[in-house]
Amino acid sequence: MALAVGCSRSETATSTKPTATAKSAASVAPSASASAPACPEDMRVIPAGTFRPDGTSSPTDVKQFCIDTTEVTVAAYKACSSCSAPEASSLACNSSQSKRDDHPINCVTWAQADAYCKAVSKRLPTDIEWEYAATGSEEKTYPWGNAAAASQLCWHRSPREGTCAVASFESGRSPFGVEDMAGNVREWTATESSDKPGSRVVRGSGWGPDKPVRNGARDGLDPKKSADDLGFRCAK
């Protein structure tokens, strides 16, 4: 399997302007109905649909919702005056590093992620919403399709390198135009884990070399846990 080893200059050319990248993703995402309420500019419309979550045999209906085009960035999190400071025990914790405002916020607990989303009049996505936004009705293996993971994501990086700027990998978009749903950071969801009582479901994969990157990748984590490969995005 070929492995991504970092962010090249061409890959990061649009990363300093994630909003512009998000707009360009519109051409690859299905359109919502004309009567559907619009999403904020920094979010994608995920139209209602049916899909089969990984590991299940029964189809699930999903109502229309909005989801952040990118993971919440360091700059966005810092702009939240009511949000508490993330952990900064690791050199890969972005809030304590310079020139990382366009990287995903990481080293945050579930409560911090939940509080941020509420502060901006949003919420954390459910486990099912997250997977549907990543896979679409065609139930793709990866956000970008079924081709093996290679250079489509921020993955297989060292602690010295850590995360990449959000939206650095155009080929890693989901069918709905959502960025970085594999690689960069794993993401908190609103869903309680049925396998690990008291835990919250975490979806996706991180920038490290030992994380599964399939759309079905999930885990249950103690909501008090934080990690340098763990962040979030919001839904509405």
C-alpha positions in Angstrom: 0.0 0.0 0.0 1.3 3.4 -0.9 1.5 5.8 2.0 1.0 9.6 2.2 4.1 11.1 3.8 3.1 14.7 4.2 1.7 17.9 2.6 3.4 18.8 -0.6 3.4 22.4 -1.8 0.7 21.6 -4.4 -1.4 19.8 -1.9 -1.5 22.8 0.5 -1.9 25.5 -2.1 -5.5 26.0 -1.2 -5.3 25.2 2.5 -4.8 28.8 3.7 -8.2 29.6 2.3 -10.4 26.7 3.4 -13.6 28.6 2.7 -12.7 29.0 -1.0 -11.9 25.3 -1.2 -15.2 24.5 0.4 -17.0 26.6 -2.2 -15.2 24.7 -5.1 -16.4 21.4 -3.6 -20.0 22.4 -4.6 -19.5 20.9 -8.1 -19.0 17.4 -6.7 -21.8 17.4 -4.1 -25.4 16.4 -4.7 -27.8 19.4 -4.6 -30.4 19.8 -1.9 -34.1 20.4 -2.9 -35.1 23.9 -3.7 -37.4 24.1 -0.7 -34.7 22.9 1.7 -33.3 25.4 4.2 -29.8 26.6 3.2 -26.7 25.8 5.3 -24.3 28.4 6.6 -21.5 29.2 4.2 -19.0 27.0 6.1 -21.2 23.9 6.0 -22.4 21.4 3.4 -26.0 20.3 2.8 -26.3 16.5 3.3 -29.6 15.6 1.6 -31.9 13.0 3.1 -31.1 9.5 1.9 -30.7 5.8 2.8 -27.5 3.8 3.3 -26.3 0.8 5.2 -23.9 1.7 8.0 -20.7 -0.4 8.1 -21.1 -3.7 9.8 -24.9 -3.7 9.5 -27.3 -5.5 7.1 -30.3 -3.2 7.3 -30.5 0.2 5.5 -30.9 3.3 7.6 -32.8 6.5 6.6 -31.1 9.8 7.3 -32.8 13.1 7.4 -31.3 16.1 5.7 -28.8 18.0 7.8 -25.8 20.4 7.5 -22.2 19.5 8.5 -19.1 21.6 8.6 -17.1 21.4 5.4 -13.9 21.1 7.3 -12.9 20.1 10.8 -13.1 23.1 13.2 -9.8 25.0 12.9 -7.6 26.4 15.6 -8.6 30.0 14.5 -12.3 29.2 14.8 -11.9 27.6 18.2 -9.8 30.5 19.5 -12.5 32.9 18.4 -14.9 31.3 20.8 -14.7 33.5 23.9 -16.6 31.0 26.1 -14.6 28.0 25.1 -11.9 26.6 27.5 -8.3 26.1 26.4 -7.4 22.7 24.9 -4.8 20.5 26.4 -1.2 21.4 25.3 0.8 18.6 26.7 2.0 17.3 23.3 4.1 19.2 20.8 1.5 18.1 18.2 -1.3 20.0 20.1 -2.0 22.8 17.6 -3.3 25.5 19.8 0.1 25.9 21.4 2.0 26.0 18.1 2.6 29.0 15.8 1.3 29.2 12.2 -1.3 26.6 12.7 -4.5 28.6 12.7 -5.7 26.8 9.6 -5.1 23.3 11.1 -7.8 21.4 12.9 -8.1 22.1 16.6 -7.1 19.0 18.5 -6.3 17.9 22.1 -9.9 18.7 23.1 -12.3 16.6 25.2 -15.8 15.7 24.2 -17.2 18.4 26.5 -15.1 21.0 24.9 -16.2 19.9 21.4 -19.8 19.9 22.5 -19.5 23.3 24.1 -18.0 24.9 21.0 -20.7 23.6 18.7 -23.4 24.9 21.0 -21.6 28.3 21.3 -21.9 28.7 17.5 -25.5 27.5 17.4 -24.6 24.1 16.1 -24.2 20.6 17.6 -22.0 17.6 17.2 -23.1 15.2 14.4 -24.4 11.7 15.3 -22.4 8.6 14.5 -24.8 7.8 11.6 -24.8 11.3 10.2 -21.0 11.4 10.2 -20.7 8.1 8.4 -23.4 9.0 5.8 -21.6 12.4 5.1 -18.4 10.4 4.5 -19.8 7.5 2.5 -22.9 8.6 0.7 -25.7 6.3 -0.5 -23.2 4.3 -2.6 -21.5 3.1 0.6 -17.9 3.8 -0.5 -15.0 2.3 1.3 -13.2 5.7 1.7 -14.6 9.2 1.5 -13.1 9.6 -2.0 -14.3 6.2 -3.3 -12.9 2.6 -3.2 -9.3 3.2 -4.3 -6.8 2.3 -1.6 -5.5 5.1 0.7 -2.4 6.7 -0.7 -2.1 10.5 -1.2 -5.7 11.5 -0.6 -5.3 12.2 3.1 -3.1 13.6 5.9 -1.8 10.3 7.2 1.3 8.4 8.1 3.0 11.4 9.5 5.4 11.7 12.5 4.7 13.5 15.8 7.0 16.3 14.6 4.8 16.9 11.6 1.4 16.3 13.2 -1.7 17.5 11.3 -2.1 19.2 8.0 -4.0 22.4 7.2 -7.7 21.6 6.7 -8.8 20.9 3.1 -5.3 20.2 1.9 -6.3 17.2 -0.1 -8.8 17.7 -2.9 -9.0 14.0 -3.8 -10.0 13.2 -0.2 -13.4 14.8 -0.4 -16.5 12.8 0.4 -19.3 12.4 -2.2 -21.0 15.4 -0.6 -17.9 17.7 -0.8 -16.9 17.3 2.9 -13.2 17.5 3.6 -10.8 15.4 5.6 -13.2 12.7 6.8 -10.1 10.4 6.7 -6.8 11.4 8.1 -5.9 14.6 9.9 -7.8 14.1 13.1 -10.4 11.6 14.4 -13.6 13.3 15.3 -16.0 13.3 18.3 -19.7 12.6 17.7 -22.7 13.1 19.8 -23.5 9.4 20.1 -22.9 7.3 23.2 -21.0 4.1 22.5 -23.0 0.9 22.9 -19.9 -1.2 23.2 -18.2 0.9 25.9 -20.8 2.3 28.3 -20.1 5.9 29.3 -18.0 6.5 26.2 -18.7 8.6 23.1 -18.2 7.4 19.5 -15.2 8.8 17.7 -15.2 8.5 13.9 -12.6 8.7 11.2 -8.8 8.5 11.4 -5.9 10.6 12.4 -2.6 11.8 11.0 -0.5 8.9 12.6 0.6 5.7 10.8 -1.4 3.3 12.9 -5.0 4.5 12.3 -7.6 2.7 10.1 -8.9 5.0 7.4 -12.0 3.2 6.2 -15.3 5.0 6.4 -16.4 2.4 8.9 -13.6 3.2 11.3 -15.1 4.0 14.8 -14.1 3.7 18.4 -15.6 4.5 21.8 -13.6 6.9 24.0 -13.8 8.3 27.5 -15.3 11.8 26.9 -12.7 13.2 29.3 -9.9 12.0 27.0 -8.0 14.3 24.7 -5.4 13.5 22.1 -3.3 15.2 19.4 -5.0 13.2 16.7 -8.5 13.9 18.0 -10.7 16.9 17.0 -14.2 17.5 15.7 -16.6 19.2 13.3 -20.2 20.4 13.9 -23.6 19.7 12.4 -26.8 21.6 12.3 
